[in-house]
């Protein structure tokens, strides 16, 4: 039985989105290769309706998504503490 792809979406501020993307997309590319999941962000001026937050969508197998979300959240946490 082939596992169906799973999707997780969550909202982040515009500045947080920038730290997840990284310079020239380096951070997001690194997170995708480490996790095996696909990580997509809404464009710079595309916000979740009624907010000024951007959407991060993570897709893949459950274990890939869990790893990617862990990487993203730890990056965001390090930005808050720094």
N, C-alpha and C positions, 0 to 999 in steps of 0.2 A: 504494500500500500504506500503510495506516494503522499508525502505530507503536503497539504495545501499551504500556499503562502499565507502568512499572517501579516497584518498591518497594525502598527501602533502610531498614533498621532498625538503630539502634544505641542503646547504653545510656549514660545519663548519671546523675550523682548528682542528688539532689533539688535541691540548691542550684544546680547547673549548669542544670537544667531551668528553674528560676525566672529565670535570666538570659536564657535563650533565649526565654521567654515575654515577659518585659519587663513594665513597669508597665501593668496593664490590657490586656495582650495586644499592646501596641504593637510590640514587637520582632518577634514571630512574624508579625504582620500585614505589617510592612514587608518581612521576608524573603520572604514568600509573594508579595507584589506585585513585588518585584525579580526573583525567580527564575521565577515562573509555576508553581512546584511547590506541592503541598499538603503542609503540615507539621503533623503531629498528635503530641501527647504523651499518654502514659498519665496518668490522674488522679493527684492528689497521693498517694493511698494505694495505688495499683496499681503494684506492682513486678514486675520480671521474676523468675520463680520462682527461689528460692534466693539472691536478691540484695536489696539495698536501692536498686537503680537503677531509674530510670524509662526508658521506651521512647520514643524519637523515631522516628516513621515519616515518611519523605519519599516522596511519590509524584508521578509525572508522566512526562514524556518524559525521556530520558537527559540531555540538555543542561540541562533545568530542574532535575533532581535534582542534577547536579554543581554547579550554581550555588548551590542551596539549601544543600547540604552544605558548600560553601566558606564561605558566609556564617555558618552555625552554628559551624563549627570556628574561624573567625577570631574570632568573638565569644567562644567559650570560651577560646581562647588569650589574648585580651586580658584576660580575667578572671583568669587564672592569673598573668600577668605583672604586673598592676596591684597 
